[in-house]
Structures are given as C-alpha cells and as structure tokens.
Amino acid sequence: MKEHSVKEELHHAAEEAKHLAHVVDGKATQFERSIGLISNFSLGFTYLSPLTAVYSLFALAITLAGPPAFWWIVIAACGQLLVAVVFGETASQYPITGGLYPWARRLWGRKYAWMAAWVYLWALVVTVTSVAEYSATFVASLLGYEANAINGLITSVILLILCLVVNMSGTKNLARVARVGFWCEIVSVIALGIYLLIFHRAQPFSVIFDSMGVVASNGSYITAFITASLIGLFMFFGFEACGNVAEEVKNPSRQIPVAMILSIVFGAVSALVSILGYLLASPNLAAIVSGEVADPIPAILNDALGPMGGKIFVLIAIIAMVTCILSLQAALSRLIFSFARDEMLPQSTWMSKLSKNGVPDHAMVVSCLLPLLICVWVYFQPDNLARITAFAVIGIYISFQMVVFAALRQRLKGWKPAGEWTVGKWGLLINALALAYGITAIYLLAQPADSESFFDQWIVLIGLAVVIGSGLLYMLLAKPYGKSNAPENDAIAHAAAMRAQRNSQ
C-alpha cells in the first residue's frame, strides 16, 4: 500500500511538471517546490493577517459605526469567499507564479493583464507600507519610546529591511517564519479573544447590535455603518498570496485553492473572536465609541492582563505583523518576477533572475525599496496613512475584480475550468455573485472622506487615477505587452487540451 502511494505521488508530480511546463510557455519552472499545504495556507493567512486589521482599524471602525462595525467581518468574509472560489478554479488550471497577472493574461489577454497587474502591484506596495507603519506604532509601545514621525520612519525601514533579509535567505525560511506567524496570530487573536470573553466580559453580547448613538454627519446611521466597512474590506485580501508562489508549491492544482479558502475561513473566525473579545471586555465602551480612548486595545490588554501580560501580547502581535510584511513582500516580489519574466517592465532581465537560494533577489530588492520610498512620503504627510490604506484596498479590489470579470466572460463563452479543483455547475453563479460583491465593495471604498479639502476628500480616487493613468501611458508608449510570446486568452482551448490529455491516459 505504501509503495503504491509513493508511485501515485511520483506520477502526479510528473504530470504536474508537464502541466506547469505547458502553462508557462513550454519552460520548466526555475523554482524549487518546497511549500506544502500547511505552509501555503500559513503564507496566505499571515498575509491576510486578521490581527493586523483588527489592531490597526478597531478604534477607527468602532468610532465610526459603534459595535455593529463587527458585522463587516462577516459581510466581507462571505463576499471574498466567493472571489476565492473563482481564483481557486483559475489557479488550479493555471498554477503559475505571479497570481493575478498570469491569470488575467490567460483569461483575457496581455494588455488587460498588464493593467490588472499594474494596479495590483502598486496596491501591494502601498499595503506593505501601511502594515509597516502600523507595526511601528506597536514597536514603539513595546519599547517605550515616542511614536512620532521620525521614529515611525526609522522603525518601518528597519522592519522592511529585516523582512528583506529573511525573504532573500530562501523559500524554506519564508515558509518556516510564516508558520511561526500563523501561531502568533492564533495565540494573539483567537486565544486572547476567548480568554477575554470567558474571564473579562464586561458587556452583554447584545452590544454588537447597539450603535450607541453613533450617526454620520448627515444624521444617518446607515451612512455611518458604511464608512466603517474598511475594517472588513481591508482584512480579506491576502489569500491570493497562496497562488502568487504557485511554482514553489507541491501539487499546486490541488492545494492552492484549498489554502485560499482556509485562509479566509480561519481569518474570519479569528477576527470575529478577537473583535468580540475586545468589545465585550471593554469596561467603558462608550469612551471608545466617542473617541475619548484613542488607542483602546493596549488599554484593554493592560486592564485584563496587567502591564507585563499586555507587553507580552504586544510582542506576539509585532511578530505576527512582521510575518505579514514578510508574506506581502514575498507576494510582491513574485508578481514583479512574473511581470519581468514576460519582459513587461524596465530592466526585466535583471529582475527575472533567481539567486542560488531559488529566490527572485532583484525583484525582492525592488519590493522593499518601493515601500521605503512611500514611508518617506508618509513621514512628511503622516495624516495620509489611513487614506493611502484605503487606496491600497480599492486598488486590490479593482485588480481582483478584473480577474473575476475575465473569468465570467470566459464562462459565458463556454469555459469550464479543467484544473483538479473545481465547483462544477455552481461556478457560473458563484462567479456572478463574486463580481456583484466586488463592484459593491469598490463603490463603498470610493466614497469621499469626511473633509473640507477637495484633495483629502478624493485622495483615494486621485491616487487610483494616477496609477491607472501612468500604467496606460507606459503601456501605450513602451508597449511592454508586445515583448513576450507567453500564451494569452486560451482558457477554453487549454481546458479542452487538459481534458483530452487526461482522457488519453
């Protein structure tokens, strides 16, 4: 029985290699397959990082909409689960490094893929910056120094360079640290949330339905509730990182879709338990809702655990946040590598090289330098951190929905995903619902900020216009999409070829 199982695994590995060689334009992968299901799931989970979203946006969301902001976790998780199913079927047919870029290319075409990946690239850059900046405030809290602009810049730079060093040491180390980050997330989110609920509950469960008098400037609670959507929308991306490293995953056609879905399910459970714990353990919730307590989580931890216990959990939280940066950097570098492998960027030859550790070192350096530059900008404009975070989220959602829309277009033309993981006849309905959810989320994220300044009101859409405009300009002038012969718009034909190959065996 054991010998038969080994033969099956060897056969499957050989077939997977043939499939991968075909989908990356007849070239064998340059990466080492060293990431298993648990490590792949850990990578997606630490990138999604419920802890980072909860710790970064809890105070903002509760101030904007009161305790019912809790429900955005449920709404966003359900919506992104639909998107993950679409991505899972696509990744199963196309287990290629780079994720969104090769998926969009094979589902629509090279020009379309260029724009999807260009928006995604800059959204990822800003996301790395945001997480590094939010992490810096917790480092300052732990070490006891002032969380001012210059200290935030220095700390963010150190965190980014630290993650760069770990990432460049090899994929196996990335997987190991991702697993450490996973357990830190579990301890500091789920375990702590349960502890607070059992031993320090000061509020009734019904509080999650109590707006506590919060209304928007126009007097509407619905508007106030919508403005708090960022806490859920910011949290539930990152699962696509499971597919960004596809050529480094064992049995990717089977494992990547499962890892994506697990990331969202575990992320949702973790965030719900965590937020519920903080809400119900707060002895003076009204002060948090009114904004009197500007940084409520450390206050709640100190009250429940004492100063030393609070410090320990802040340390665990920092480790989890650093692994989130690590996973983000890895995903960004693989996207840049995938772009460069198809000669889509300046200096593509340089950025598409791998080190002896099997890591795209040059692309990794770029994925560290770009966030560093934005950290410098945040140093001069610290009030814009929340706004650039919102830009990152809308950019991610737009690039996601470009893939979802491309997949729906192919389904309407007759595409039936042929990977080893598929939802069959439910695919079309799920795809349509995923698109509807994504469009709604983009609309919510595009709402103007509550500010008298025109620039501050519309900074999210202004930033998006700059990214899309620069991408279109570069595409029209440099025509990067014309420098590669990689396959495009072949979803139906490729699915038919995969089925024919399986039937002939």
C-alpha positions, 0 to 999 in steps of 0.5 A, a space after each residue: 500500500 505504501 509503495 503504491 502511494 509513493 508511485 501515485 505521488 511520483 506520477 502526479 508530480 510528473 504530470 504536474 511538471 508537464 502541466 506547469 511546463 505547458 502553462 508557462 510557455 513550454 519552460 520548466 519552472 526555475 523554482 524549487 517546490 518546497 511549500 506544502 499545504 500547511 505552509 501555503 495556507 500559513 503564507 496566505 493567512 499571515 498575509 491576510 493577517 486578521 490581527 493586523 486589521 483588527 489592531 490597526 482599524 478597531 478604534 477607527 471602525 468602532 468610532 465610526 459605526 459603534 459595535 455593529 462595525 463587527 458585522 463587516 467581518 462577516 459581510 466581507 468574509 462571505 463576499 471574498 469567499 466567493 472571489 476565492 472560489 473563482 481564483 481557486 478554479 483559475 489557479 488550479 488550471 493555471 498554477 503559475 507564479 505571479 497570481 493575478 497577472 498570469 491569470 488575467 493574461 490567460 483569461 483575457 489577454 496581455 494588455 488587460 493583464 498588464 493593467 490588472 497587474 499594474 494596479 495590483 502591484 502598486 496596491 501591494 506596495 502601498 499595503 506593505 507600507 501601511 502594515 509597516 507603519 502600523 507595526 511601528 506604532 506597536 514597536 514603539 509601545 513595546 519599547 517605550 519610546 515616542 511614536 512620532 514621525 521620525 521614529 515611525 520612519 526609522 522603525 518601518 525601514 528597519 522592519 522592511 529591511 529585516 523582512 528583506 533579509 529573511 525573504 532573500 535567505 530562501 523559500 524554506 525560511 519564508 515558509 518556516 517564519 510564516 508558520 511561526 506567524 500563523 501561531 502568533 496570530 492564533 495565540 494573539 487573536 483567537 486565544 486572547 479573544 476567548 480568554 477575554 470573553 470567558 474571564 473579562 466580559 464586561 458587556 452583554 453580547 447584545 452590544 454588537 447590535 447597539 450603535 450607541 448613538 453613533 450617526 454620520 454627519 448627515 444624521 444617518 446611521 446607515 451612512 455611518 455603518 458604511 464608512 466603517 466597512 474598511 475594517 472588513 474590506 481591508 482584512 480579506 485580501 491576502 489569500 491570493 498570496 497562496 497562488 502568487 508562489 504557485 511554482 514553489 508549491 507541491 501539487 499546486 492544482 490541488 492545494 492552492 485553492 484549498 489554502 485560499 479558502 482556509 485562509 479566509 475561513 480561519 481569518 474570519 473566525 479569528 477576527 470575529 473572536 478577537 473583535 468580540 473579545 475586545 468589545 465585550 471586555 471593554 469596561 467603558 465602551 462608550 469612551 471608545 465609541 466617542 473617541 475619548 480612548 484613542 488607542 483602546 486595545 493596549 488599554 484593554 490588554 493592560 486592564 485584563 492582563 496587567 502591564 507585563 501580560 499586555 507587553 507580552 501580547 504586544 510582542 506576539 502581535 509585532 511578530 505576527 505583523 512582521 510575518 505579514 510584511 514578510 508574506 506581502 513582500 514575498 507576494 510582491 516580489 513574485 508578481 514583479 518576477 512574473 511581470 519581468 519574466 514576460 519582459 513587461 517592465 524596465 530592466 526585466 532581465 535583471 529582475 527575472 533572475 533567481 539567486 542560488 537560494 531559488 529566490 527572485 533577489 532583484 525583484 525582492 530588492 525592488 519590493 522593499 525599496 518601493 515601500 521605503 520610498 512611500 514611508 518617506 512620503 508618509 513621514 512628511 504627510 503622516 495624516 495620509 496613512 489611513 487614506 493611502 490604506 484605503 487606496 491600497 484596498 480599492 486598488 486590490 479590489 479593482 485588480 481582483 475584480 478584473 480577474 473575476 470579470 475575465 473569468 465570467 466572460 470566459 464562462 459565458 463563452 463556454 469555459 469550464 475550468 479543467 484544473 483538479 479543483 473545481 465547483 462544477 455547475 455552481 461556478 457560473 453563479 458563484 462567479 456572478 455573485 463574486 463580481 456583484 460583491 466586488 463592484 459593491 465593495 469598490 463603490 463603498 471604498 470610493 466614497 469621499 472622506 469626511 473633509 473640507 479639502 477637495 484633495 483629502 476628500 478624493 485622495 483615494 480616487 486621485 491616487 487610483 487615477 494616477 496609477 491607472 493613468 501612468 500604467 496606460 501611458 507606459 503601456 501605450 508608449 513602451 508597449 511592454 505587452 508586445 515583448 513576450 510570446 507567453 500564451 494569452 486568452 486560451 482558457 477554453 482551448 487549454 481546458 479542452 487540451 487538459 481534458 483530452 490529455 487526461 482522457 488519453 491516459 
